[in-house]
Amino acid sequence: MDKRSFQRVRLIVTLAIVIVVGWAVLTHASIVVPLIGIAIGMTLLFVLKRRTKEVMEDERTHRISDRASRTAVVIFAPALVLAAVVLIVLANTVLPDFKQTGDILAYSGCALVILYNIAYVYHERKHQVAGR
Amino acid sequence: MKNKLKVYRAVNDLTQEDLARKIRVTRQTVISIEKGQYDPSLDLAFRIASLFGVKIEDIFTYEE
């Protein structure tokens, strides 16, 4: 399989997963259905990627991916915290229904920052210069 | 960083696709290096130099 075919199949599989998950949510189907769909899709993509002979990713794509991830975290983390603060303040004043959502967002923001820092420390130690 | 990758590729009669396959990167990476938009890692620079049988500094020159 060449790179272009793999990209087409990846798009189709991704769309199929989105449809399955969306259908399961809308119809309140069992959680097993989307889980199986995701598992099958990921397995299929994994197998096809291994069978693709062309180079799919290299150091440049990894570097782009690193930067994109960092940008996403840098934008998303403060946005998450800000949204959580706004919801908690609103919950304490006029809209008490927002309390749970605000708490979930706040905990998610904390989890994201903690995970980022754990990953950062891990990679820093992994790439540490020997003999320092 | 400047480079003469395009020259070496032409001299050795390689397409971007051929070169990409030989140094195990994507064609987009070869294009980016040739355009000076991407500076390769030392490892990749060594692979390129080794492929053409020259020193790294024959292909890549550092400029501030």
N, CA and C atoms of all chains as a GROMACS GRO file, in nm:
protein
  588
    1MET      N    1   0.084  -0.120   0.000
    1MET     CA    2   0.000   0.000   0.000
    1MET      C    3   0.088   0.126   0.000
    2ASP      N    4   0.052   0.222  -0.085
    2ASP     CA    5   0.131   0.344  -0.086
    2ASP      C    6   0.072   0.448   0.011
    3LYS      N    7   0.145   0.558   0.025
    3LYS     CA    8   0.109   0.658   0.125
    3LYS      C    9  -0.030   0.719   0.098
    4ARG      N   10  -0.055   0.746  -0.029
    4ARG     CA   11  -0.183   0.811  -0.065
    4ARG      C   12  -0.302   0.720  -0.032
    5SER      N   13  -0.287   0.591  -0.063
    5SER     CA   14  -0.396   0.497  -0.033
    5SER      C   15  -0.418   0.490   0.118
    6PHE      N   16  -0.306   0.486   0.191
    6PHE     CA   17  -0.319   0.479   0.337
    6PHE      C   18  -0.393   0.601   0.391
    7GLN      N   19  -0.359   0.719   0.336
    7GLN     CA   20  -0.426   0.841   0.383
    7GLN      C   21  -0.575   0.836   0.355
    8ARG      N   22  -0.612   0.780   0.237
    8ARG     CA   23  -0.755   0.767   0.204
    8ARG      C   24  -0.825   0.673   0.303
    9VAL      N   25  -0.760   0.558   0.326
    9VAL     CA   26  -0.820   0.459   0.417
    9VAL      C   27  -0.831   0.520   0.558
   10ARG      N   28  -0.728   0.594   0.598
   10ARG     CA   29  -0.730   0.655   0.732
   10ARG      C   30  -0.849   0.752   0.746
   11LEU      N   31  -0.872   0.828   0.640
   11LEU     CA   32  -0.985   0.923   0.643
   11LEU      C   33  -1.117   0.848   0.655
   12ILE      N   34  -1.131   0.739   0.576
   12ILE     CA   35  -1.256   0.661   0.579
   12ILE      C   36  -1.277   0.598   0.717
   13VAL      N   37  -1.169   0.539   0.772
   13VAL     CA   38  -1.180   0.474   0.903
   13VAL      C   39  -1.215   0.578   1.011
   14THR      N   40  -1.151   0.695   1.004
   14THR     CA   41  -1.180   0.800   1.102
   14THR      C   42  -1.326   0.843   1.094
   15LEU      N   43  -1.375   0.861   0.970
   15LEU     CA   44  -1.515   0.899   0.953
   15LEU      C   45  -1.608   0.790   1.008
   16ALA      N   46  -1.572   0.665   0.982
   16ALA     CA   47  -1.654   0.553   1.030
   16ALA      C   48  -1.658   0.553   1.182
   17ILE      N   49  -1.544   0.578   1.246
   17ILE     CA   50  -1.541   0.582   1.393
   17ILE      C   51  -1.628   0.696   1.445
   18VAL      N   52  -1.616   0.812   1.380
   18VAL     CA   53  -1.697   0.928   1.422
   18VAL      C   54  -1.846   0.895   1.410
   19ILE      N   55  -1.883   0.830   1.301
   19ILE     CA   56  -2.025   0.795   1.280
   19ILE      C   57  -2.072   0.697   1.386
   20VAL      N   58  -1.991   0.595   1.414
   20VAL     CA   59  -2.029   0.494   1.513
   20VAL      C   60  -2.044   0.557   1.652
   21VAL      N   61  -1.945   0.638   1.690
   21VAL     CA   62  -1.950   0.702   1.822
   21VAL      C   63  -2.069   0.798   1.830
   22GLY      N   64  -2.088   0.877   1.724
   22GLY     CA   65  -2.200   0.971   1.721
   22GLY      C   66  -2.334   0.900   1.730
   23TRP      N   67  -2.346   0.790   1.654
   23TRP     CA   68  -2.470   0.712   1.656
   23TRP      C   69  -2.494   0.655   1.797
   24ALA      N   70  -2.388   0.603   1.859
   24ALA     CA   71  -2.401   0.544   1.993
   24ALA      C   72  -2.445   0.649   2.095
   25VAL      N   73  -2.391   0.770   2.083
   25VAL     CA   74  -2.428   0.876   2.177
   25VAL      C   75  -2.574   0.918   2.155
   26LEU      N   76  -2.609   0.937   2.028
   26LEU     CA   77  -2.745   0.985   1.998
   26LEU      C   78  -2.853   0.884   2.036
   27THR      N   79  -2.823   0.754   2.016
   27THR     CA   80  -2.925   0.652   2.044
   27THR      C   81  -2.911   0.592   2.183
   28HIS      N   82  -2.818   0.645   2.261
   28HIS     CA   83  -2.791   0.593   2.397
   28HIS      C   84  -2.761   0.443   2.393
   29ALA      N   85  -2.689   0.403   2.290
   29ALA     CA   86  -2.653   0.262   2.278
   29ALA      C   87  -2.549   0.225   2.385
   30SER      N   88  -2.526   0.094   2.397
   30SER     CA   89  -2.429   0.048   2.496
   30SER      C   90  -2.290   0.106   2.466
   31ILE      N   91  -2.215   0.133   2.571
   31ILE     CA   92  -2.080   0.191   2.554
   31ILE      C   93  -1.986   0.094   2.484
   32VAL      N   94  -2.025  -0.034   2.485
   32VAL     CA   95  -1.942  -0.137   2.422
   32VAL      C   96  -1.932  -0.113   2.270
   33VAL      N   97  -2.041  -0.064   2.212
   33VAL     CA   98  -2.044  -0.044   2.066
   33VAL      C   99  -1.934   0.053   2.019
   34PRO      N  100  -1.930   0.178   2.074
   34PRO     CA  101  -1.822   0.267   2.029
   34PRO      C  102  -1.683   0.217   2.066
   35LEU      N  103  -1.673   0.150   2.181
   35LEU     CA  104  -1.541   0.098   2.220
   35LEU      C  105  -1.490  -0.006   2.121
   36ILE      N  106  -1.580  -0.094   2.079
   36ILE     CA  107  -1.542  -0.196   1.980
   36ILE      C  108  -1.506  -0.129   1.848
   37GLY      N  109  -1.590  -0.030   1.810
   37GLY     CA  110  -1.564   0.044   1.684
   37GLY      C  111  -1.427   0.110   1.686
   38ILE      N  112  -1.395   0.177   1.796
   38ILE     CA  113  -1.265   0.245   1.807
   38ILE      C  114  -1.151   0.144   1.805
   39ALA      N  115  -1.170   0.033   1.877
   39ALA     CA  116  -1.065  -0.070   1.882
   39ALA      C  117  -1.038  -0.128   1.743
   40ILE      N  118  -1.146  -0.160   1.672
   40ILE     CA  119  -1.131  -0.217   1.537
   40ILE      C  120  -1.062  -0.117   1.445
   41GLY      N  121  -1.108   0.010   1.450
   41GLY     CA  122  -1.050   0.114   1.366
   41GLY      C  123  -0.902   0.134   1.392
   42MET      N  124  -0.866   0.140   1.520
   42MET     CA  125  -0.724   0.163   1.555
   42MET      C  126  -0.638   0.044   1.514
   43THR      N  127  -0.692  -0.076   1.534
   43THR     CA  128  -0.616  -0.196   1.495
   43THR      C  129  -0.594  -0.198   1.344
   44LEU      N  130  -0.701  -0.167   1.271
   44LEU     CA  131  -0.693  -0.165   1.124
   44LEU      C  132  -0.587  -0.064   1.077
   45LEU      N  133  -0.591   0.056   1.134
   45LEU     CA  134  -0.494   0.159   1.094
   45LEU      C  135  -0.351   0.117   1.131
   46PHE      N  136  -0.337   0.056   1.248
   46PHE     CA  137  -0.204   0.011   1.292
   46PHE      C  138  -0.147  -0.092   1.195
   47VAL      N  139  -0.230  -0.190   1.158
   47VAL     CA  140  -0.186  -0.296   1.066
   47VAL      C  141  -0.152  -0.238   0.928
   48LEU      N  142  -0.240  -0.151   0.878
   48LEU     CA  143  -0.217  -0.092   0.746
   48LEU      C  144  -0.092  -0.004   0.744
   49LYS      N  145  -0.071   0.068   0.852
   49LYS     CA  146   0.048   0.156   0.859
   49LYS      C  147   0.176   0.073   0.855
   50ARG      N  148   0.173  -0.041   0.923
   50ARG     CA  149   0.291  -0.127   0.923
   50ARG      C  150   0.317  -0.189   0.786
   51ARG      N  151   0.208  -0.205   0.711
   51ARG     CA  152   0.224  -0.266   0.578
   51ARG      C  153   0.262  -0.163   0.472
   52THR      N  154   0.250  -0.036   0.505
   52THR     CA  155   0.284   0.068   0.408
   52THR      C  156   0.435   0.076   0.394
   53LYS      N  157   0.481   0.066   0.270
   53LYS     CA  158   0.626   0.060   0.250
   53LYS      C  159   0.691   0.198   0.250
   54GLU      N  160   0.615   0.299   0.208
   54GLU     CA  161   0.671   0.435   0.203
   54GLU      C  162   0.694   0.489   0.344
   55VAL      N  163   0.786   0.584   0.352
   55VAL     CA  164   0.811   0.650   0.481
   55VAL      C  165   0.692   0.741   0.511
   56MET      N  166   0.626   0.717   0.622
   56MET     CA  167   0.506   0.794   0.655
   56MET      C  168   0.539   0.914   0.744
   57GLU      N  169   0.642   0.898   0.827
   57GLU     CA  170   0.679   1.007   0.916
   57GLU      C  171   0.829   1.006   0.937
   58ASP      N  172   0.883   1.122   0.964
   58ASP     CA  173   1.027   1.134   0.986
   58ASP      C  174   1.052   1.243   1.090
   59GLU      N  175   1.179   1.283   1.102
   59GLU     CA  176   1.211   1.380   1.209
   59GLU      C  177   1.139   1.513   1.191
   60ARG      N  178   1.116   1.554   1.065
   60ARG     CA  179   1.047   1.682   1.043
   60ARG      C  180   0.901   1.673   1.087
   61THR      N  181   0.834   1.563   1.052
   61THR     CA  182   0.694   1.549   1.094
   61THR      C  183   0.684   1.536   1.246
   62HIS      N  184   0.786   1.470   1.306
   62HIS     CA  185   0.786   1.461   1.453
   62HIS      C  186   0.802   1.599   1.516
   63ARG      N  187   0.890   1.679   1.456
   63ARG     CA  188   0.912   1.812   1.509
   63ARG      C  189   0.786   1.899   1.496
   64ILE      N  190   0.720   1.885   1.381
   64ILE     CA  191   0.594   1.960   1.361
   64ILE      C  192   0.490   1.915   1.463
   65SER      N  193   0.484   1.783   1.483
   65SER     CA  194   0.389   1.728   1.579
   65SER      C  195   0.417   1.779   1.720
   66ASP      N  196   0.547   1.784   1.757
   66ASP     CA  197   0.586   1.835   1.889
   66ASP      C  198   0.539   1.978   1.908
   67ARG      N  199   0.564   2.058   1.807
   67ARG     CA  200   0.527   2.201   1.817
   67ARG      C  201   0.376   2.219   1.821
   68ALA      N  202   0.306   2.138   1.739
   68ALA     CA  203   0.160   2.148   1.739
   68ALA      C  204   0.102   2.109   1.875
   69SER      N  205   0.160   2.002   1.935
   69SER     CA  206   0.113   1.959   2.067
   69SER      C  207   0.136   2.068   2.170
   70ARG      N  208   0.253   2.126   2.166
   70ARG     CA  209   0.286   2.232   2.262
   70ARG      C  210   0.192   2.352   2.245
   71THR      N  211   0.169   2.390   2.119
   71THR     CA  212   0.079   2.502   2.093
   71THR      C  213  -0.061   2.472   2.146
   72ALA      N  214  -0.106   2.349   2.122
   72ALA     CA  215  -0.240   2.310   2.168
   72ALA      C  216  -0.250   2.320   2.320
   73VAL      N  217  -0.146   2.270   2.389
   73VAL     CA  218  -0.148   2.275   2.537
   73VAL      C  219  -0.143   2.419   2.586
   74VAL      N  220  -0.055   2.498   2.525
   74VAL     CA  221  -0.038   2.638   2.568
   74VAL      C  222  -0.168   2.717   2.549
   75ILE      N  223  -0.244   2.685   2.446
   75ILE     CA  224  -0.371   2.756   2.424
   75ILE      C  225  -0.483   2.695   2.509
   76PHE      N  226  -0.487   2.561   2.510
   76PHE     CA  227  -0.601   2.494   2.571
   76PHE      C  228  -0.601   2.501   2.724
   77ALA      N  229  -0.485   2.487   2.787
   77ALA     CA  230  -0.479   2.485   2.934
   77ALA      C  231  -0.532   2.615   2.995
   78PRO      N  232  -0.481   2.732   2.954
   78PRO     CA  233  -0.535   2.856   3.013
   78PRO      C  234  -0.684   2.876   2.980
   79ALA      N  235  -0.725   2.834   2.858
   79ALA     CA  236  -0.866   2.848   2.820
   79ALA      C  237  -0.954   2.764   2.911
   80LEU      N  238  -0.905   2.643   2.940
   80LEU     CA  239  -0.978   2.551   3.028
   80LEU      C  240  -0.991   2.609   3.168
   81VAL      N  241  -0.880   2.661   3.220
   81VAL     CA  242  -0.880   2.717   3.355
   81VAL      C  243  -0.971   2.840   3.361
   82LEU      N  244  -0.962   2.924   3.259
   82LEU     CA  245  -1.046   3.045   3.254
   82LEU      C  246  -1.195   3.008   3.253
   83ALA      N  247  -1.229   2.910   3.168
   83ALA     CA  248  -1.368   2.867   3.159
   83ALA      C  249  -1.414   2.810   3.294
   84ALA      N  250  -1.326   2.733   3.359
   84ALA     CA  251  -1.360   2.674   3.488
   84ALA      C  252  -1.384   2.784   3.592
   85VAL      N  253  -1.296   2.884   3.596
   85VAL     CA  254  -1.310   2.993   3.693
   85VAL      C  255  -1.442   3.067   3.669
   86VAL      N  256  -1.471   3.097   3.542
   86VAL     CA  257  -1.595   3.170   3.510
   86VAL      C  258  -1.717   3.089   3.556
   87LEU      N  259  -1.715   2.958   3.525
   87LEU     CA  260  -1.830   2.874   3.561
   87LEU      C  261  -1.845   2.862   3.713
   88ILE      N  262  -1.733   2.850   3.784
   88ILE     CA  263  -1.741   2.837   3.930
   88ILE      C  264  -1.791   2.968   3.992
   89VAL      N  265  -1.741   3.079   3.940
   89VAL     CA  266  -1.788   3.209   3.990
   89VAL      C  267  -1.939   3.225   3.963
   90LEU      N  268  -1.981   3.189   3.842
   90LEU     CA  269  -2.123   3.197   3.809
   90LEU      C  270  -2.205   3.105   3.899
   91ALA      N  271  -2.150   2.985   3.922
   91ALA     CA  272  -2.221   2.888   4.006
   91ALA      C  273  -2.237   2.940   4.148
   92ASN      N  274  -2.138   3.012   4.195
   92ASN     CA  275  -2.146   3.065   4.333
   92ASN      C  276  -2.234   3.190   4.343
   93THR      N  277  -2.270   3.245   4.228
   93THR     CA  278  -2.351   3.367   4.234
   93THR      C  279  -2.493   3.345   4.178
   94VAL      N  280  -2.501   3.327   4.046
   94VAL     CA  281  -2.635   3.322   3.986
   94VAL      C  282  -2.679   3.187   3.930
   95LEU      N  283  -2.583   3.106   3.885
   95LEU     CA  284  -2.621   2.981   3.818
   95LEU      C  285  -2.558   2.859   3.887
   96PRO      N  286  -2.619   2.811   3.994
   96PRO     CA  287  -2.561   2.698   4.069
   96PRO      C  288  -2.547   2.570   3.988
   97ASP      N  289  -2.622   2.558   3.879
   97ASP     CA  290  -2.614   2.436   3.796
   97ASP      C  291  -2.477   2.418   3.731
   98PHE      N  292  -2.402   2.527   3.720
   98PHE     CA  293  -2.271   2.520   3.653
   98PHE      C  294  -2.159   2.468   3.743
   99LYS      N  295  -2.191   2.444   3.869
   99LYS     CA  296  -2.087   2.404   3.966
   99LYS      C  297  -2.012   2.278   3.923
  100GLN      N  298  -2.089   2.176   3.887
  100GLN     CA  299  -2.027   2.047   3.851
  100GLN      C  300  -1.941   2.060   3.724
  101THR      N  301  -1.995   2.130   3.626
  101THR     CA  302  -1.920   2.149   3.500
  101THR      C  303  -1.791   2.226   3.527
  102GLY      N  304  -1.802   2.332   3.609
  102GLY     CA  305  -1.683   2.411   3.644
  102GLY      C  306  -1.579   2.326   3.715
  103ASP      N  307  -1.625   2.242   3.808
  103ASP     CA  308  -1.531   2.154   3.880
  103ASP      C  309  -1.461   2.058   3.786
  104ILE      N  310  -1.541   2.000   3.694
  104ILE     CA  311  -1.483   1.903   3.600
  104ILE      C  312  -1.378   1.972   3.512
  105LEU      N  313  -1.410   2.092   3.465
  105LEU     CA  314  -1.314   2.165   3.381
  105LEU      C  315  -1.188   2.199   3.461
  106ALA      N  316  -1.207   2.241   3.586
  106ALA     CA  317  -1.091   2.276   3.670
  106ALA      C  318  -1.000   2.155   3.692
  107TYR      N  319  -1.062   2.040   3.724
  107TYR     CA  320  -0.983   1.919   3.746
  107TYR      C  321  -0.915   1.874   3.616
  108SER      N  322  -0.987   1.890   3.504
  108SER     CA  323  -0.928   1.853   3.374
  108SER      C  324  -0.806   1.941   3.345
  109GLY      N  325  -0.819   2.071   3.374
  109GLY     CA  326  -0.707   2.164   3.354
  109GLY      C  327  -0.587   2.124   3.438
  110CYS      N  328  -0.614   2.091   3.565
  110CYS     CA  329  -0.505   2.048   3.654
  110CYS      C  330  -0.440   1.920   3.601
  111ALA      N  331  -0.524   1.826   3.558
  111ALA     CA  332  -0.472   1.698   3.506
  111ALA      C  333  -0.385   1.722   3.384
  112LEU      N  334  -0.429   1.812   3.298
  112LEU     CA  335  -0.354   1.841   3.175
  112LEU      C  336  -0.216   1.900   3.209
  113VAL      N  337  -0.215   1.996   3.302
  113VAL     CA  338  -0.088   2.060   3.340
  113VAL      C  339   0.005   1.959   3.408
  114ILE      N  340  -0.052   1.876   3.496
  114ILE     CA  341   0.030   1.774   3.566
  114ILE      C  342   0.088   1.675   3.465
  115LEU      N  343   0.003   1.629   3.373
  115LEU     CA  344   0.048   1.532   3.272
  115LEU      C  345   0.158   1.593   3.185
  116TYR      N  346   0.138   1.718   3.147
  116TYR     CA  347   0.239   1.786   3.064
  116TYR      C  348   0.372   1.791   3.137
  117ASN      N  349   0.367   1.827   3.266
  117ASN     CA  350   0.491   1.840   3.342
  117ASN      C  351   0.560   1.705   3.365
  118ILE      N  352   0.479   1.601   3.389
  118ILE     CA  353   0.538   1.467   3.404
  118ILE      C  354   0.609   1.427   3.275
  119ALA      N  355   0.540   1.451   3.161
  119ALA     CA  356   0.599   1.416   3.031
  119ALA      C  357   0.725   1.498   3.006
  120TYR      N  358   0.721   1.625   3.046
  120TYR     CA  359   0.836   1.713   3.026
  120TYR      C  360   0.957   1.663   3.105
  121VAL      N  361   0.933   1.632   3.232
  121VAL     CA  362   1.044   1.584   3.317
  121VAL      C  363   1.099   1.452   3.263
  122TYR      N  364   1.009   1.364   3.220
  122TYR     CA  365   1.050   1.234   3.164
  122TYR      C  366   1.142   1.254   3.043
  123HIS      N  367   1.099   1.340   2.951
  123HIS     CA  368   1.178   1.361   2.830
  123HIS      C  369   1.307   1.437   2.859
  124GLU      N  370   1.301   1.527   2.956
  124GLU     CA  371   1.424   1.600   2.992
  124GLU      C  372   1.528   1.504   3.047
  125ARG      N  373   1.484   1.412   3.133
  125ARG     CA  374   1.579   1.313   3.189
  125ARG      C  375   1.629   1.218   3.083
  126LYS      N  376   1.539   1.181   2.992
  126LYS     CA  377   1.576   1.087   2.886
  126LYS      C  378   1.682   1.146   2.794
  127HIS      N  379   1.670   1.276   2.767
  127HIS     CA  380   1.763   1.341   2.674
  127HIS      C  381   1.870   1.422   2.747
  128GLN      N  382   1.889   1.391   2.877
  128GLN     CA  383   1.987   1.465   2.955
  128GLN      C  384   2.128   1.440   2.902
  129VAL      N  385   2.210   1.546   2.905
  129VAL     CA  386   2.347   1.532   2.858
  129VAL      C  387   2.427   1.454   2.962
  130ALA      N  388   2.496   1.349   2.918
  130ALA     CA  389   2.573   1.266   3.012
  130ALA      C  390   2.697   1.341   3.060
  131GLY      N  391   2.736   1.314   3.185
  131GLY     CA  392   2.860   1.369   3.238
  131GLY      C  393   2.853   1.515   3.280
  132ARG      N  394   2.731   1.565   3.300
  132ARG     CA  395   2.717   1.703   3.341
  132ARG      C  396   2.753   1.720   3.488
  133MET      N  397   2.086   2.811   0.775
  133MET     CA  398   2.185   2.719   0.717
  133MET      C  399   2.158   2.706   0.566
  134LYS      N  400   2.265   2.717   0.489
  134LYS     CA  401   2.250   2.700   0.343
  134LYS      C  402   2.289   2.557   0.306
  135ASN      N  403   2.237   2.512   0.193
  135ASN     CA  404   2.279   2.378   0.152
  135ASN      C  405   2.279   2.364  -0.001
  136LYS      N  406   2.356   2.264  -0.045
  136LYS     CA  407   2.366   2.238  -0.189
  136LYS      C  408   2.302   2.105  -0.223
  137LEU      N  409   2.202   2.069  -0.147
  137LEU     CA  410   2.139   1.938  -0.166
  137LEU      C  411   2.083   1.920  -0.307
  138LYS      N  412   2.020   2.026  -0.357
  138LYS     CA  413   1.961   2.018  -0.490
  138LYS      C  414   2.068   1.991  -0.596
  139VAL      N  415   2.183   2.056  -0.579
  139VAL     CA  416   2.295   2.039  -0.673
  139VAL      C  417   2.345   1.895  -0.669
  140TYR      N  418   2.369   1.845  -0.546
  140TYR     CA  419   2.419   1.708  -0.533
  140TYR      C  420   2.317   1.606  -0.586
  141ARG      N  421   2.190   1.636  -0.562
  141ARG     CA  422   2.085   1.545  -0.611
  141ARG      C  423   2.085   1.543  -0.764
  142ALA      N  424   2.099   1.661  -0.823
  142ALA     CA  425   2.099   1.669  -0.970
  142ALA      C  426   2.222   1.600  -1.028
  143VAL      N  427   2.337   1.624  -0.966
  143VAL     CA  428   2.462   1.563  -1.014
  143VAL      C  429   2.451   1.410  -1.011
  144ASN      N  430   2.386   1.360  -0.907
  144ASN     CA  431   2.374   1.214  -0.893
  144ASN      C  432   2.248   1.159  -0.961
  145ASP      N  433   2.180   1.247  -1.035
  145ASP     CA  434   2.064   1.206  -1.113
  145ASP      C  435   1.956   1.136  -1.028
  146LEU      N  436   1.924   1.201  -0.918
  146LEU     CA  437   1.821   1.145  -0.828
  146LEU      C  438   1.700   1.237  -0.828
  147THR      N  439   1.583   1.177  -0.822
  147THR     CA  440   1.462   1.259  -0.803
  147THR      C  441   1.447   1.282  -0.652
  148GLN      N  442   1.359   1.374  -0.618
  148GLN     CA  443   1.333   1.398  -0.475
  148GLN      C  444   1.280   1.270  -0.410
  149GLU      N  445   1.199   1.199  -0.484
  149GLU     CA  446   1.141   1.074  -0.434
  149GLU      C  447   1.251   0.970  -0.407
  150ASP      N  448   1.344   0.958  -0.503
  150ASP     CA  449   1.454   0.862  -0.487
  150ASP      C  450   1.537   0.896  -0.363
  151LEU      N  451   1.572   1.024  -0.354
  151LEU     CA  452   1.655   1.068  -0.241
  151LEU      C  453   1.583   1.043  -0.108
  152ALA      N  454   1.454   1.077  -0.106
  152ALA     CA  455   1.376   1.058   0.016
  152ALA      C  456   1.378   0.912   0.060
  153ARG      N  457   1.362   0.822  -0.040
  153ARG     CA  458   1.361   0.680  -0.008
  153ARG      C  459   1.497   0.635   0.045
  154LYS      N  460   1.603   0.686  -0.016
  154LYS     CA  461   1.737   0.643   0.024
  154LYS      C  462   1.776   0.691   0.164
  155ILE      N  463   1.730   0.810   0.201
  155ILE     CA  464   1.767   0.861   0.334
  155ILE      C  465   1.654   0.842   0.436
  156ARG      N  466   1.550   0.768   0.395
  156ARG     CA  467   1.439   0.730   0.482
  156ARG      C  468   1.366   0.849   0.544
  157VAL      N  469   1.328   0.942   0.456
  157VAL     CA  470   1.243   1.053   0.500
  157VAL      C  471   1.131   1.070   0.398
  158THR      N  472   1.039   1.161   0.425
  158THR     CA  473   0.932   1.187   0.328
  158THR      C  474   0.983   1.283   0.221
  159ARG      N  475   0.914   1.284   0.108
  159ARG     CA  476   0.954   1.375  -0.001
  159ARG      C  477   0.940   1.521   0.042
  160GLN      N  478   0.840   1.547   0.126
  160GLN     CA  479   0.819   1.684   0.176
  160GLN      C  480   0.941   1.733   0.254
  161THR      N  481   1.006   1.641   0.324
  161THR     CA  482   1.124   1.679   0.402
  161THR      C  483   1.239   1.718   0.308
  162VAL      N  484   1.256   1.640   0.202
  162VAL     CA  485   1.360   1.674   0.103
  162VAL      C  486   1.332   1.812   0.043
  163ILE      N  487   1.207   1.835   0.007
  163ILE     CA  488   1.169   1.966  -0.050
  163ILE      C  489   1.200   2.078   0.050
  164SER      N  490   1.162   2.058   0.175
  164SER     CA  491   1.185   2.162   0.277
  164SER      C  492   1.334   2.190   0.298
  165ILE      N  493   1.414   2.084   0.296
  165ILE     CA  494   1.559   2.103   0.314
  165ILE      C  495   1.615   2.180   0.194
  166GLU      N  496   1.576   2.139   0.075
  166GLU     CA  497   1.627   2.207  -0.045
  166GLU      C  498   1.590   2.355  -0.048
  167LYS      N  499   1.471   2.386   0.000
  167LYS     CA  500   1.426   2.525   0.002
  167LYS      C  501   1.486   2.604   0.119
  168GLY      N  502   1.557   2.533   0.207
  168GLY     CA  503   1.616   2.600   0.323
  168GLY      C  504   1.515   2.630   0.432
  169GLN      N  505   1.400   2.564   0.424
  169GLN     CA  506   1.295   2.586   0.524
  169GLN      C  507   1.312   2.496   0.646
  170TYR      N  508   1.388   2.389   0.627
  170TYR     CA  509   1.407   2.295   0.738
  170TYR      C  510   1.554   2.257   0.749
  171ASP      N  511   1.609   2.271   0.868
  171ASP     CA  512   1.747   2.229   0.894
  171ASP      C  513   1.745   2.087   0.948
  172PRO      N  514   1.808   1.993   0.878
  172PRO     CA  515   1.803   1.855   0.923
  172PRO      C  516   1.883   1.833   1.051
  173SER      N  517   1.850   1.725   1.121
  173SER     CA  518   1.928   1.689   1.240
  173SER      C  519   2.068   1.646   1.196
  174LEU      N  520   2.157   1.636   1.292
  174LEU     CA  521   2.294   1.592   1.260
  174LEU      C  522   2.292   1.452   1.201
  175ASP      N  523   2.206   1.369   1.258
  175ASP     CA  524   2.195   1.231   1.211
  175ASP      C  525   2.154   1.226   1.062
  176LEU      N  526   2.054   1.306   1.029
  176LEU     CA  527   2.007   1.308   0.889
  176LEU      C  528   2.112   1.372   0.797
  177ALA      N  529   2.178   1.476   0.847
  177ALA     CA  530   2.282   1.540   0.767
  177ALA      C  531   2.395   1.441   0.736
  178PHE      N  532   2.429   1.358   0.834
  178PHE     CA  533   2.532   1.256   0.813
  178PHE      C  534   2.486   1.153   0.710
  179ARG      N  535   2.359   1.116   0.717
  179ARG     CA  536   2.305   1.018   0.622
  179ARG      C  537   2.312   1.074   0.479
  180ILE      N  538   2.280   1.203   0.466
  180ILE     CA  539   2.282   1.266   0.333
  180ILE      C  540   2.425   1.272   0.280
  181ALA      N  541   2.516   1.318   0.368
  181ALA     CA  542   2.657   1.329   0.327
  181ALA      C  543   2.714   1.193   0.291
  182SER      N  544   2.678   1.094   0.372
  182SER     CA  545   2.728   0.958   0.348
  182SER      C  546   2.675   0.904   0.214
  183LEU      N  547   2.551   0.934   0.183
  183LEU     CA  548   2.492   0.888   0.056
  183LEU      C  549   2.569   0.943  -0.064
  184PHE      N  550   2.608   1.070  -0.055
  184PHE     CA  551   2.680   1.132  -0.167
  184PHE      C  552   2.833   1.113  -0.156
  185GLY      N  553   2.876   1.053  -0.046
  185GLY     CA  554   3.020   1.028  -0.029
  185GLY      C  555   3.102   1.154  -0.009
  186VAL      N  556   3.044   1.251   0.058
  186VAL     CA  557   3.116   1.376   0.086
  186VAL      C  558   3.104   1.411   0.234
  187LYS      N  559   3.171   1.519   0.273
  187LYS     CA  560   3.161   1.562   0.413
  187LYS      C  561   3.035   1.648   0.430
  188ILE      N  562   2.988   1.655   0.553
  188ILE     CA  563   2.867   1.735   0.580
  188ILE      C  564   2.886   1.879   0.533
  189GLU      N  565   3.005   1.934   0.562
  189GLU     CA  566   3.026   2.076   0.529
  189GLU      C  567   3.034   2.102   0.378
  190ASP      N  568   3.048   1.995   0.300
  190ASP     CA  569   3.043   2.014   0.154
  190ASP      C  570   2.899   2.044   0.109
  191ILE      N  571   2.804   1.992   0.185
  191ILE     CA  572   2.662   2.013   0.148
  191ILE      C  573   2.599   2.127   0.229
  192PHE      N  574   2.628   2.126   0.358
  192PHE     CA  575   2.565   2.224   0.446
  192PHE      C  576   2.667   2.327   0.495
  193THR      N  577   2.630   2.452   0.485
  193THR     CA  578   2.717   2.558   0.540
  193THR      C  579   2.635   2.645   0.635
  194TYR      N  580   2.698   2.668   0.750
  194TYR     CA  581   2.628   2.746   0.852
  194TYR      C  582   2.646   2.895   0.825
  195GLU      N  583   2.537   2.966   0.836
  195GLU     CA  584   2.549   3.112   0.827
  195GLU      C  585   2.456   3.176   0.931
  196GLU      N  586   2.507   3.281   0.996
  196GLU     CA  587   2.428   3.346   1.103
  196GLU      C  588   2.324   3.440   1.046
   0.00000   0.00000   0.00000
